[in-house]
Amino acid sequence: MTNLAGIQSNIQLVRSLSNDLAGYLYSLPDEVWRNASSYGSACELWKIADVVSHLILESQANYQSIERALKGQTSPPMGYHHLKGEEYLERVTSIRIAYHEDVFPEFNTSCRRLNTLISSLNPESYVDPVWHTRSVMPISRLIEHRILELALHGWDITYGFNRQAQLTKQAKSFLKRTMKLWLNMMFRGSTPLVVPIIYRFDLTDSPEDCYDIVINGEGFNIISRTDNKATVTFHVSTNDYILFLTSRLPFMRSVRRGYITFEGEEGVASEFIDWFMPL
């Protein structure tokens, strides 16, 4: 059964996160766009203006995909070529250079178009299949992907100016509930493991929350704490749990700075992120 209230709440969250990010971007100095190479983000090799340009591209792609989905079309757009790594960075950089000082206005325009479209959807359309670079999925799932993009990249941008930046309360609440969505996209499988690895995450600021990520090699699952003995137990705040799982907190540096403490073999603990890295 479709969770209409949940989907509509997610649509409002997209609007809220994009509006909040627009407000933050508006506060930044014009040099962020004019001299983009001088303003780095939390994304390795990406400048703040690159991250914003990526969000513009994603917004435009989502808009086009939903429009086509409403017509029953779920194939990739004509001329689409999947880019990754350096190829995609070159694409983002070229967009940033082309927009130059108009990156921020273009971000506002692209968000407004997408937000208007998803807000106008007939609830019956939420389950319609829509094309995405990773798979064909329901429109409701594409909306969730947009929240992931805004929440995490919003932090990436803020981190460029504030090394103590925290995820927003709204972002943390959503990401904690839907972390498997991110992990599914990033998981790098292997041959089956003889003994599954259990990574336990004890959230220090939310004692009622403790999650086990169980990896068997071919796949993984994320569940509430089990009675099984953990291979490694991490003690970490909700904010840093999300940033660590999304490859934004380097393990050893986070341990040295006290963001993460753990029990178990250091080698196995440090290998966690290797299971969830972009291909």
Phi and psi in degrees as a GROMACS rama.xvg file:
@    title "Ramachandran Plot"
@    xaxis  label "Phi"
@    yaxis  label "Psi"
@TYPE xy
-71.5068  131.078  THR-2
-86.8927  84.9918  ASN-3
-60.2929  -44.5787  LEU-4
-62.3687  -40.7055  ALA-5
-65.2637  -42.2396  GLY-6
-66.4869  -43.7852  ILE-7
-65.1228  -33.6692  GLN-8
-65.3116  -38.2028  SER-9
-66.1244  -36.7569  ASN-10
-62.6261  -42.4125  ILE-11
-65.5519  -33.1671  GLN-12
-68.3138  -38.622  LEU-13
-57.2957  -47.7824  VAL-14
-62.122  -44.1088  ARG-15
-65.2729  -46.0538  SER-16
-65.8191  -40.6318  LEU-17
-68.4611  -37.9623  SER-18
-66.5002  -42.2667  ASN-19
-63.7505  -41.9581  ASP-20
-66.4186  -39.8832  LEU-21
-59.6816  -41.6415  ALA-22
-61.8873  -40.1002  GLY-23
-68.5262  -44.3325  TYR-24
-61.1039  -36.1847  LEU-25
-62.0168  -29.5716  TYR-26
-80.3566  -10.7861  SER-27
-78.7115  152.615  LEU-28
-65.9709  149.788  PRO-29
-59.1097  -23.3502  ASP-30
-64.5147  -20.8109  GLU-31
-58.4876  -32.7817  VAL-32
-96.8363  -36.6986  TRP-33
-74.5604  -34.4148  ARG-34
-128.016  59.1589  ASN-35
-57.7019  -33.2038  ALA-36
-64.7223  -14.1458  SER-37
-91.9557  -2.32232  SER-38
-125.606  93.9696  TYR-39
-81.3448  162.604  GLY-40
-119.409  -175.413  SER-41
-75.3741  -13.8043  ALA-42
-81.7576  120.784  CYS-43
-56.1642  130.454  GLU-44
74.015  -4.36647  LEU-45
-104.267  129.966  TRP-46
-81.5994  165.606  LYS-47
-56.4472  -43.5163  ILE-48
-65.5251  -28.4795  ALA-49
-67.3994  -43.3054  ASP-50
-61.3037  -43.4983  VAL-51
-63.7784  -40.479  VAL-52
-63.4922  -38.1471  SER-53
-61.1899  -43.7434  HIS-54
-64.0708  -33.6992  LEU-55
-64.6806  -47.9406  ILE-56
-59.6044  -43.5349  LEU-57
-64.9285  -40.9973  GLU-58
-62.8285  -44.5855  SER-59
-63.0118  -42.5797  GLN-60
-65.2375  -42.0126  ALA-61
-62.9857  -42.2597  ASN-62
-60.0054  -48.6776  TYR-63
-64.1912  -40.136  GLN-64
-65.0194  -41.4509  SER-65
-68.4855  -42.3163  ILE-66
-57.1551  -43.2513  GLU-67
-70.2197  -35.9298  ARG-68
-62.7152  -37.2337  ALA-69
-66.8454  -15.9011  LEU-70
-100.454  6.34014  LYS-71
83.8712  15.795  GLY-72
-103.28  124.28  GLN-73
-126.464  13.4684  THR-74
-86.0038  161.183  SER-75
-61.3276  151.084  PRO-76
-59.6405  150.529  PRO-77
-57.0549  131.597  MET-78
83.1051  5.30365  GLY-79
-69.1099  134.83  TYR-80
-130.632  126.528  HIS-81
-72.4951  123.172  HIS-82
-114.745  143.421  LEU-83
-148.34  165.557  LYS-84
59.8821  -132.787  GLY-85
-64.101  -33.5202  GLU-86
-61.7804  -43.2552  GLU-87
-70.5083  -37.7986  TYR-88
-60.1131  -41.1168  LEU-89
-61.8622  -39.4619  GLU-90
-63.2325  -46.996  ARG-91
-62.4845  -44.0675  VAL-92
-62.0682  -40.0024  THR-93
-64.4885  -36.7636  SER-94
-66.5073  -43.4458  ILE-95
-61.4179  -42.4813  ARG-96
-66.2718  -39.9149  ILE-97
-64.9964  -41.938  ALA-98
-76.0116  -35.9575  TYR-99
51.0497  -117.896  HIS-100
-72.1643  -8.36512  GLU-101
-95.669  10.3557  ASP-102
-57.9976  -47.55  VAL-103
-64.4204  -49.1435  PHE-104
-58.6977  -36.4174  PRO-105
-68.8413  -35.2821  GLU-106
-60.1697  -47.1224  PHE-107
-59.3542  -44.4005  ASN-108
-63.8936  -45.6696  THR-109
-66.5537  -38.8084  SER-110
-65.5652  -42.8318  CYS-111
-61.3716  -43.2224  ARG-112
-63.1119  -47.0499  ARG-113
-66.907  -44.8291  LEU-114
-61.8717  -40.0055  ASN-115
-63.8204  -41.1629  THR-116
-65.2029  -49.9889  LEU-117
-69.2466  -29.1702  ILE-118
-70.542  -24.4164  SER-119
-91.8008  -2.44102  SER-120
-63.6456  139.704  LEU-121
-70.3513  131.311  ASN-122
-50.6407  -27.8964  PRO-123
-65.2572  -19.7667  GLU-124
-83.3518  -12.7107  SER-125
-57.2946  -30.2567  TYR-126
-93.232  -2.62166  VAL-127
-61.6347  137.501  ASP-128
-70.7934  140.514  PRO-129
-136.87  145.604  VAL-130
-78.7979  137.51  TRP-131
-137.657  157.048  HIS-132
-58.4943  -25.2125  THR-133
-94.2853  -29.7565  ARG-134
-176.521  171.464  SER-135
-85.7161  132.019  VAL-136
-145.661  166.693  MET-137
-65.8117  151.338  PRO-138
-55.3109  -36.5748  ILE-139
-59.9362  -35.0206  SER-140
-72.745  -35.1515  ARG-141
-62.8168  -36.6376  LEU-142
-62.949  -39.757  ILE-143
-62.6261  -40.2363  GLU-144
-60.3945  -38.5931  HIS-145
-63.9447  -38.3828  ARG-146
-62.9052  -44.5859  ILE-147
-54.89  -47.6748  LEU-148
-60.7563  -48.6251  GLU-149
-67.1559  -42.3347  LEU-150
-66.0185  -49.6666  ALA-151
-75.697  -43.6944  LEU-152
-72.8345  -25.0841  HIS-153
-61.6246  -40.3229  GLY-154
-67.9294  -42.1627  TRP-155
-54.9918  -40.8807  ASP-156
-69.3482  -47.435  ILE-157
-61.6807  -37.2484  THR-158
-60.2313  -28.0493  TYR-159
-60.0956  -24.8247  GLY-160
-111.099  -20.2442  PHE-161
-139.566  103.17  ASN-162
-67.5237  -10.1168  ARG-163
-101.311  15.1652  GLN-164
-56.9414  142.585  ALA-165
-119.864  150.531  GLN-166
-63.0932  147.244  LEU-167
-67.2175  158.81  THR-168
-58.2459  -44.0378  LYS-169
-61.92  -42.7548  GLN-170
-64.5268  -44.6462  ALA-171
-61.1621  -42.9812  LYS-172
-60.5299  -46.4451  SER-173
-66.6842  -47.9234  PHE-174
-65.5819  -36.1844  LEU-175
-63.2067  -38.3541  LYS-176
-72.3197  -30.2439  ARG-177
-119.643  24.6985  THR-178
-59.8183  -27.4805  MET-179
-64.2761  -28.565  LYS-180
-59.803  -45.5426  LEU-181
-66.7014  -48.2226  TRP-182
-62.1095  -35.6855  LEU-183
-60.0969  -38.1438  ASN-184
-70.3594  -31.0275  MET-185
-99.7743  -10.0613  MET-186
-64.1087  133.916  PHE-187
-115.236  103.579  ARG-188
-76.4545  171.605  GLY-189
-145.44  -169.382  SER-190
-67.11  156.813  THR-191
-57.7044  140.922  PRO-192
-87.5446  141.613  LEU-193
-64.167  -43.6599  VAL-194
-123.392  120.974  VAL-195
-59.5423  150.396  PRO-196
-96.4606  129.665  ILE-197
-111.527  110.575  ILE-198
-97.5276  117.674  TYR-199
-103.606  134.086  ARG-200
-117.249  110.091  PHE-201
-96.568  112.661  ASP-202
-84.4405  111.078  LEU-203
-68.1037  -25.4647  THR-204
-97.9896  5.05109  ASP-205
-146.687  75.0344  SER-206
-54.2615  -24.9891  PRO-207
-77.7825  -8.99394  GLU-208
-107.831  121.023  ASP-209
-149.079  124.79  CYS-210
-120.788  142.448  TYR-211
-107.462  126.408  ASP-212
-105.666  110.714  ILE-213
-103.121  118.641  VAL-214
-112.268  123.597  ILE-215
-107.805  7.97368  ASN-216
101.179  -60.5845  GLY-217
-76.8094  -24.3099  GLU-218
-160.161  -172.106  GLY-219
-152.736  167.149  PHE-220
-143.572  149.674  ASN-221
-121.841  120.698  ILE-222
-139.508  166.012  ILE-223
-63.6573  155.25  SER-224
-47.9252  135.268  ARG-225
-103.019  178.355  THR-226
-86.3013  -4.27582  ASP-227
-70.7035  151.259  ASN-228
-72.1457  131  LYS-229
-78.7882  144.832  ALA-230
-72.2205  -44.0933  THR-231
-139.224  137.14  VAL-232
-116.959  123.306  THR-233
-100.157  140.483  PHE-234
-114.647  117.996  HIS-235
-157.701  152.411  VAL-236
-71.5799  163.031  SER-237
-58.4613  -43.8092  THR-238
-59.2328  -48.1845  ASN-239
-77.0726  -25.3262  ASP-240
-59.3722  -47.6371  TYR-241
-66.9574  -44.0733  ILE-242
-66.6977  -36.1122  LEU-243
-67.8549  -45.4807  PHE-244
-66.726  -23.7406  LEU-245
-100.924  22.92  THR-246
65.0187  27.1144  SER-247
-104.257  -6.64519  ARG-248
-122.103  110.295  LEU-249
-60.5645  136.295  PRO-250
-61.1729  -59.096  PHE-251
-64.2546  -39.9988  MET-252
-63.3353  -37.5991  ARG-253
-69.3071  -34.2293  SER-254
-67.9196  -46.0281  VAL-255
-59.3834  -37.5146  ARG-256
-87.619  -0.914495  ARG-257
83.4647  9.44854  GLY-258
-72.2244  -30.7533  TYR-259
-130.493  133.42  ILE-260
-120.331  158.118  THR-261
-152.833  162.385  PHE-262
-126.362  133.01  GLU-263
126.235  -175.341  GLY-264
-71.6081  131.026  GLU-265
-60.4937  -39.5716  GLU-266
-60.9319  -43.9474  GLY-267
-68.3707  -39.4332  VAL-268
-61.9246  -44.8881  ALA-269
-70.4113  -20.3923  SER-270
-81.9933  -7.21523  GLU-271
-54.0661  -48.7021  PHE-272
-66.8602  -21.6266  ILE-273
-64.3944  -24.2025  ASP-274
-75.8725  -18.37  TRP-275
-132.403  64.4572  PHE-276
-121.684  142.106  MET-277
-56.3172  140.048  PRO-278
